[in-house]
């Protein structure tokens, strides 16, 4: 019989951006890019969903890719924005797992939309 000591991981500390001199500038650029992604894809989704003539398979695929793009950018960019702008270096275990889940769900959805 062996003696095992278990320790639950509660959070991760992100230290990859500590050496940068212009962290706030990079965080601001990522924030602006994230907002433009949300704006562009949101407009795309609104136009296609409100116009009945655009309810065709090609435009449904474009809507699907817009949702996947929002999912990808929301999982990655929000963490980087909080690390760079708000200087919150820790991310909880459950937040990390949920972000990984939604990232891989978006990846799987994109693969299924393109037919591998």
N, C-alpha and C positions, 0 to 999 in steps of 0.2 A: 504494500500500500504506500502510495506517495502522498505527501502533504502539499496541497495546492493552495495558494493564496490568490483570491480573486479581487480585482479592483475594478469598479465600474467607472467608465470614462464619462465625465459629465460635460466637458467642453474641449474644444480645440483652440489653440492660440495661433493666429496667422501672423507670421513674422517675415514674409517674403518681400514686403514693401518698406522695411525699416531703413534701408540704405539709400532710398531715394531722397533727393533734396526738395523736389517740388511735388510733394504728395498731394497737396490741396489742388494744384493745377491739374494733375492727372485725374484726380477724383472728380473735379468739375467737368473735365472733358468727357469722362465716362458718363456722368450724369446727363450732360447735354445729348450725348449719343443715345443713351437709353430713352430719354424723353422723345427724341426724334423717331426712334424705332416704334415706340408706343403710339405716337401720333400718326405716322405713316401707315402702320398696320391697322390701327383703329379706323382711319378714314377708309382704307381698303375694305375692311369688313363691313362698315356702314353702307358704303356705296353698293357693294354686291348684294347685301342682304335686303336693301330697300328697293332695288330695281328688279322687277320680275323678268325682264329680258335677259338678265345676267344669271339666271338660275339654270345654268348648263354645267355639264361635268367639268369643263376646263376652269370655270370660275369657282366651282366648289373646291377643286384642287388648290386654287390660289388662296381661298379662304382657309383651307386646312394648313397650308404652308405659312400663312400669316399668324395663325394661332400657335403653330410650332415655334415660329420666330419669337413671338411674345413669351412663350414658355422658356426658350433657351436664354433669352436676354434677361428675363426676370430671375432665373435661378442663379446666374453668374454675376450680373451687373450689380444687383442689390447688395451682395456681400462685399464686392470691391468698393462700392460707394460708401458703405458703412465703415470699412477699414480705413479708407483714404480720407474721407471728409469728416466723419464723426469720431475717428480714431478709436473705434470699438474693435479691439484686436481679437476678442474671443467670440466663438460661435458655438452654440450648444450642440450636443450630440444629436438630439432629435431634429434640430433645424438642419444640420448637415445631412442627415439621412433623408429627410423629406426633400431637400434640394437635389440630392443625388437621384432620388426616385423620379421627380418631375423632369430632370434632365434626361434620364434614360427613357422615360416615357415619351418625351418629345423626339428623341433619336429613333425609337422604335416606330413612332407614328410617321415620321418622315420616311423611313425605309419602306413602310407599308404603302405609303402614298405613291412612292416612285416605283413600287413593284420590285424592290431589292435592286 
